[in-house]
Amino acid sequence: MINAEIIRQYIKNKDPISEEDLIKIIYYDSPASLTKTEIKSVLNQLVKEDKILLTHENGIATYNYIK
């Protein structure tokens, strides 16, 4: 499983980043064989823990880094 802090760093470096782009980056860069569903699950957990912010605008989900 990918470390949640690694995902936060991806978001911090690309802030803001669309959900689609973020999942693609993690999916192709991850050394572990993760499914897109597993990645989305980690993202949802980070949102619940208030470690990243999820917004929707014009039907596009975007993640932002929270310090």
Buried (B, 14 or more C-beta within 10 A) or exposed (E): EBEBEEBBEBBBEBBBBEBEBBBEBBBEEBEEEBEEEBBBEBBEEBBEEEBBBBEEEEEEBBBEBBE
